[in-house]
Amino acid sequence: MKMNKGVLRDLNLALLGAGLKLDDLETRSSEVVLFGSRSTHTENEGSDWDILCVGNGERFKDSMIDIVWIRPDKLFSPEWLGSELAGHVSKYGQWLKGEGKWRTRVFVSENTKRHKEQKIEARISGLTRSWGYLGDEYRWHKSRLLRQDAQRLIIMKSGDGVPPRRILDSDWKNHLETQKKVLAILFDLAKGLENKRFVEENVFEYM
C-alpha cells in the first residue's frame, strides 16, 4: 500500500522535530515500516508515530516518535515471528521501504499468549486489592487497559494480528459477542474466589 502524501509529510515533520530524518532511517535500514494507529488512520491529535526499522540501531522514543529496531539476523527467528509486535506489524504496517517477506511466516507463539495471560492475571489481582482506594477516573483507565489486554489475547488465540487500541475500543462498543468473550476470559484467568467475584461485580461497569 502506497502511503498518502499528507501522512508522509506529517511523518517527516515529526521526525525532524525529534532531530531525525526519514532518509537517514531508510539509508540505515533494509526495511522501514509505519505501524500503530498512524498506519490505520485511527490516531488522535496526540498519537505518536511508531516505526519499525530492520537494521542495526538503538531504540528511540520521545513524546511523538517511537522507533523500534530489529537486527536482520533476528528477522526470521521464532522469537520475533511469534511475537505480538510482529503479528501487528505484519497485518497493519505500511512499508516505506522493503518488502517484508518475513510476514508470511508470522505466528503467535505459546510464550506470547502465556505472557499476555500472566499480564492479565496480574492486572486483575492488582485491581482487586486496590479498587476501594481508586477514584472513578483511575478505575476507568485501569479497567480499560485490562479489557484491551483481554481483547488482544482473544485475537492472538485466533492466530490473528492485534490491531491498534481505537479499533479494539470500537469492537468493544459495537459487538455484544466481544463483550461476552472478554468477560469470560477475564473470569477464567482470575485466580481465586475474591478475584473472580471482583471481575463479576465491578469491572464491566468501568470498561
C-alpha positions as CSV (number, residue, x, y, z in Angstrom):
1,M,0.0,0.0,0.0
2,K,1.4,3.4,-1.0
3,M,1.4,5.9,1.8
4,N,-0.7,9.1,1.4
5,K,1.5,12.1,0.7
6,G,0.0,14.1,3.5
7,V,0.8,11.3,6.0
8,L,4.3,11.1,4.7
9,R,4.7,14.8,5.0
10,D,3.5,14.7,8.6
11,L,5.8,11.8,9.4
12,N,8.8,13.7,8.1
13,L,7.9,16.8,10.1
14,A,7.5,14.7,13.3
15,L,10.9,13.1,12.7
16,L,12.5,16.5,12.0
17,G,11.1,17.7,15.3
18,A,13.0,14.9,17.0
19,G,16.2,15.7,15.2
20,L,15.8,12.8,12.8
21,K,15.3,12.3,9.0
22,L,13.4,9.6,7.2
23,D,16.1,9.5,4.5
24,D,18.7,8.6,7.2
25,L,16.5,5.8,8.6
26,E,16.0,4.4,5.1
27,T,19.7,4.5,4.4
28,R,20.5,2.6,7.6
29,S,17.6,0.1,7.2
30,S,16.6,-2.7,4.8
31,E,13.0,-2.2,5.8
32,V,11.1,0.8,7.3
33,V,7.6,0.2,8.5
34,L,5.0,2.5,9.9
35,F,2.7,0.8,12.4
36,G,0.2,1.5,15.2
37,S,-2.6,4.0,15.0
38,R,-0.9,6.1,12.3
39,S,-0.8,3.2,9.9
40,T,-4.5,2.5,10.3
41,H,-5.7,6.2,10.3
42,T,-7.1,5.7,13.8
43,E,-4.8,8.2,15.5
44,N,-5.9,11.2,17.5
45,E,-4.1,14.6,17.7
46,G,-1.6,13.4,20.3
47,S,-0.8,10.0,18.8
48,D,2.9,9.2,18.4
49,W,4.5,7.7,15.3
50,D,5.5,4.1,15.6
51,I,8.3,2.9,13.2
52,L,9.9,-0.4,12.8
53,C,13.4,-0.4,11.2
54,V,15.3,-3.6,10.2
55,G,18.9,-2.9,10.7
56,N,21.4,-2.1,13.4
57,G,20.2,0.7,15.6
58,E,19.0,1.6,19.1
59,R,15.5,2.2,20.3
60,F,14.5,5.8,20.1
61,K,11.4,7.1,22.0
62,D,10.1,10.5,22.8
63,S,6.6,12.0,23.1
64,M,5.9,11.8,19.3
65,I,8.3,9.2,17.9
66,D,8.9,5.6,18.8
67,I,11.4,3.8,16.6
68,V,11.9,0.0,17.2
69,W,14.9,-1.7,15.6
70,I,15.3,-5.4,14.9
71,R,18.5,-6.8,13.6
72,P,18.4,-8.6,10.2
73,D,19.7,-11.8,11.7
74,K,16.7,-11.9,14.1
75,L,14.1,-11.3,11.4
76,F,13.3,-14.9,10.8
77,S,13.8,-16.1,14.4
78,P,10.9,-17.8,16.2
79,E,11.2,-15.1,19.0
80,W,10.4,-12.3,16.5
81,L,8.0,-14.1,14.2
82,G,5.9,-15.4,17.2
83,S,5.8,-12.0,19.0
84,E,2.8,-9.8,19.4
85,L,4.6,-6.9,17.6
86,A,5.4,-9.0,14.6
87,G,1.8,-10.1,14.3
88,H,0.6,-6.5,14.5
89,V,3.2,-5.1,12.0
90,S,2.6,-7.9,9.5
91,K,-1.1,-7.2,9.3
92,Y,-1.4,-3.4,9.9
93,G,2.0,-2.0,9.0
94,Q,2.7,0.3,6.0
95,W,6.0,-0.4,4.4
96,L,8.0,2.7,3.5
97,K,11.0,0.6,2.4
98,G,11.5,-3.1,1.8
99,E,9.0,-5.9,1.1
100,G,8.5,-7.7,4.4
101,K,9.0,-11.2,3.1
102,W,9.0,-12.5,6.7
103,R,5.3,-11.6,7.0
104,T,4.2,-14.9,5.5
105,R,5.9,-16.8,8.4
106,V,4.4,-14.9,11.3
107,F,2.5,-16.9,14.0
108,V,1.5,-16.3,17.6
109,S,3.8,-18.3,19.9
110,E,2.6,-20.1,23.1
111,N,5.1,-17.9,25.1
112,T,3.5,-14.7,23.7
113,K,0.0,-15.9,24.7
114,R,1.1,-17.0,28.1
115,H,2.9,-13.7,28.7
116,K,-0.4,-11.9,27.9
117,E,-2.3,-14.2,30.3
118,Q,0.1,-13.5,33.1
119,K,-0.2,-9.8,32.5
120,I,-4.0,-10.0,32.7
121,E,-3.8,-12.2,35.9
122,A,-1.5,-9.6,37.5
123,R,-3.9,-6.7,36.5
124,I,-6.9,-8.5,38.0
125,S,-5.1,-9.2,41.2
126,G,-3.8,-5.6,41.5
127,L,-7.2,-4.1,40.8
128,T,-8.9,-6.4,43.3
129,R,-6.5,-5.3,46.1
130,S,-6.6,-1.5,45.2
131,W,-10.1,-1.0,43.9
132,G,-11.5,0.6,47.1
133,Y,-8.8,3.2,47.1
134,L,-9.2,4.3,43.5
135,G,-11.3,7.2,42.2
136,D,-13.6,6.8,39.2
137,E,-11.1,8.2,36.7
138,Y,-8.4,5.8,37.6
139,R,-10.9,2.9,37.7
140,W,-12.0,3.7,34.1
141,H,-8.4,3.9,33.0
142,K,-7.2,0.6,34.6
143,S,-10.3,-1.3,33.6
144,R,-9.9,-0.2,30.0
145,L,-6.3,-1.4,30.0
146,L,-7.5,-4.8,31.4
147,R,-10.2,-5.0,28.8
148,Q,-7.9,-4.2,25.9
149,D,-5.4,-6.8,27.0
150,A,-8.2,-9.4,27.1
151,Q,-9.2,-8.4,23.6
152,R,-5.6,-8.8,22.4
153,L,-5.4,-12.2,24.0
154,I,-8.6,-13.4,22.3
155,I,-7.3,-12.1,18.9
156,M,-3.9,-13.8,19.4
157,K,-5.6,-17.1,20.3
158,S,-7.3,-16.9,17.0
159,G,-3.9,-16.6,15.3
160,D,-4.5,-13.0,14.1
161,G,-2.6,-9.8,14.4
162,V,-3.6,-7.4,17.1
163,P,-5.0,-4.0,15.9
164,P,-4.4,-0.6,17.5
165,R,-6.4,0.4,20.6
166,R,-9.1,2.5,18.9
167,I,-10.0,-0.5,16.8
168,L,-10.3,-2.6,19.9
169,D,-12.4,0.1,21.6
170,S,-14.8,0.2,18.6
171,D,-15.1,-3.5,18.6
172,W,-16.0,-3.5,22.3
173,K,-18.6,-0.8,21.9
174,N,-20.3,-2.3,18.8
175,H,-20.3,-6.1,19.3
176,L,-22.0,-7.8,22.2
177,E,-20.2,-11.1,21.4
178,T,-16.9,-9.4,22.0
179,Q,-18.1,-8.2,25.4
180,K,-19.2,-11.8,26.3
181,K,-15.8,-13.2,25.2
182,V,-13.9,-10.6,27.2
183,L,-15.8,-11.2,30.4
184,A,-15.5,-15.0,30.0
185,I,-11.7,-14.9,29.6
186,L,-11.3,-12.4,32.5
187,F,-13.3,-14.7,34.8
188,D,-11.3,-17.7,33.6
189,L,-8.0,-16.0,34.3
190,A,-9.0,-14.6,37.7
191,K,-7.3,-16.7,40.3
192,G,-9.2,-17.4,43.5
193,L,-12.8,-16.6,44.6
194,E,-12.0,-13.0,45.6
195,N,-10.6,-12.1,42.2
196,K,-13.5,-13.9,40.3
197,R,-16.0,-12.0,42.4
198,F,-14.3,-8.8,41.6
199,V,-14.5,-9.4,37.9
200,E,-18.2,-10.4,38.2
201,E,-19.2,-7.4,40.3
202,N,-17.0,-4.4,39.3
203,V,-15.1,-4.4,36.1
204,F,-17.7,-4.4,33.4
205,E,-19.2,-1.1,34.6
206,Y,-15.9,0.7,34.0
207,M,-14.9,-0.9,30.7
